[in-house]
């Protein structure tokens, strides 16, 4: 899952980015609202974490522009603790609010909630037949047996499981697994898929659609 972090405080931004990467997210971090809007036009993100106190344009303007074109989940970060400010943000289309200072674990929990809500799911556990994925604990079990996955293997399996039976293009999967500036080997995605098939001991669960991408087959799960 790929996150666009829009935060102009260098210390806070670095801390949030580090926590998100450790939690298995691919993260791109920007400090200006205009840059964020430009990135959203050309890149594929799963969720936006948006600070309101940006140096160029107000975060609520960024949010309003996002909502003109997209229902992408947006989690607001702000030091503006007045009830009226929070109401303005929620009315403008924010999916949730986190007040500064905040605990990073709370931020991660709220991030999981807004993404689940956008998919129409209530539980943190995603279950497809014999496949169970616990997003919060980063645990996967297959046919009742726990499977140990690397960070990107987990992220890839989760993304495929979030869209069962849908072909996800290779370019989209790569963009959701790797942020800007991360070197991506030409066969990196194939390697991750190979490892998933081997660790799940099932070569048919993740189908290759030649020339396009990959699909998780719910009939096999």
Number of C-alpha atoms within 10 A of each C-alpha: 22 25 22 24 23 25 27 20 14 10 10 13 18 13 12 20 20 13 17 21 15 11 17 19 23 25 24 19 19 17 19 20 26 13 12 21 14 10 15 15 10 8 12 17 20 17 21 24 22 28 27 23 20 19 13 12 13 14 23 23 13 19 23 16 13 21 16 9 9 10 13 19 25 23 26 23 23 20 13 14 12 8 9 10 13 19 12 12 21 16 11 16 19 24 21 18 20 22 14 13 10 12 10 13 12 11 20 15 13 17 23 16 19 20 19 19 14 15 12 9 14 11 13 15 17 18 17 17 12 13 20 21 22 15 20 12 10 17 15 23 16 19 12 10 12 14 15 15 18 13 16 18 20 22 23 21 18 20 18 19 22 17 15 18 16 15 17 19 14 16 12 13 20 15 17 23 22 18 19 10 7 9 9 13 9 8 8 12 21 15 13 18 19 14 15 23 16 11 14 19 11 13 14 14 18 23 16 16 13 7 8 12 18 22 21 23 19 17 11 14 18
